[in-house]
Amino acid sequence: MPQLASALQGMGNKTLQQTPPAMIRAFDQEISSIPGLVKLTLGEPGFDVPEHIKQAAIKSIEANDSHYSTAAGKLPLRQAIANQLKNRFGVEYQGDGEVVVTNGATEALTATIFSLLNPGDKVIIPTPGYALYNPIVTYNGAIPVEVNTKDDNFVLTPERLEKAIEANPSVKAILLNFPVNPTGRTYGQAELQALATVIKRHHLLVISDEIYGDLTYDHRHYSMIEELPEQTILISGLSKSHAMTGWRLGYLAGPKALVQQITKMHSFLITCINDTAQAAALEAIQNGQADPIAFRQEYEHRRNLMAQALRALGFEMATPEGAFYMFAKIPAQFGDDDFAFARAIAKEAKVGVIPGSVFGPGGEGYVRLSYAAPEEDIQEAMKRITAFMAKQNN
């Protein structure tokens, strides 16, 4: 047995071994054992799944709906997704061939990147950005080209995109996320059109993660498929819009030739999505249009509550225009070590937040707080941070 253990120690995929762990989850796990911790760490909606969606799932189980679906997902669900995209954005997709039901948005991203990019291909990724993008791209052998948006109030400008392309003329794709995790910033119609002009001129593939699109506050959500449907893979899902994180129900849509390749990889990764989740998703899409509206209104209220409290304590942040995250600059007297600050308020104030540098260049000296948590947790967390700051300033 010792010889076997010794032999096994040398095994493992070297690329995976060199890829860092998912830092959001790692930091959350690090501080989760602190007794009495109020967690504002994860993007976990503070709502239950709407009752009509749960009932659809129950009926699916009672009907013994428990067999393999096609790899791309059940056709009625794919068609419902296509209909929704047409109604919202005016872009027509065929449910059969241009839509895939996925195991959450993360699997949609993974299948897309593994299908359409080759080792050595460069991918522009605005930062600060979702911490899983770089590992997925890197593990595929592609090369992330991080573009720091901090000096542009955390949005990617056409000018900065042009400079990134000039510095990397062989770039093949751009991975966008908006509303943005972690900053909550997003793009209006004119801003999106300006970016699309640059992207179209350089013939880039767009991987557009719009999972938070239903949680846009100040204007309707504009999608990249409205500008560049012929070169965009849209990724979205129901985790945030309908509080269905645990159901792992996402989807993607795009040009048929590209989606055919993605479907092949998707089938290798997971075979298909479970029937019950698909039944729930069909109900959510066909009859749950009002659900995200109620959630969005409550998140906006929580956003305002948190922003007011943090600004009073000396934190600076761009007001989030979507999603449910506050990306706050640590007050100057605490320096720029966001990990040290996050650990300090976890241990001393018993409030869990995520260090900003987890999200890439531009995140140093910031922390991300999720206001998806219940309002009472947010209020308690603000009281504790206020007491912590007062103690430190004495």
Salt bridges, closest charged atoms under 4 A:
ASP28 OD1 - LYS39 NZ 3.07
GLU30 OE2 - ARG343 NE 2.61
GLU51 OE1 - LYS54 NZ 3.39
ASP65 OD1 - LYS74 NZ 2.72
GLU92 OE1 - LYS86 NZ 3.59
ASP96 OD1 - ARG78 NH1 3.74
GLU107 OE2 - HIS266 ND1 2.92
ASP121 OD1 - LYS172 NZ 3.24
ASP152 OD2 - ARG160 NE 2.42
GLU162 OE2 - ARG201 NH2 2.08
GLU162 OE1 - HIS202 NE2 3.10
GLU210 OE1 - HIS221 NE2 2.71
ASP214 OD1 - ARG88 NH1 3.21
GLU226 OE1 - ARG220 NH2 2.70
ASP275 OD1 - LYS74 NZ 3.53
GLU283 OE2 - HIS52 ND1 2.67
ASP291 OD2 - HIS52 NE2 2.85
ASP291 OD2 - HIS242 NE2 3.97
GLU298 OE2 - ARG302 NE 3.18
GLU300 OE2 - ARG303 NH2 3.48
GLU321 OE1 - ARG185 NE 2.88
ASP336 OD1 - LYS329 NZ 3.19
GLU375 OE1 - HIS301 NE2 3.23
GLU380 OE2 - ARG384 NE 2.88
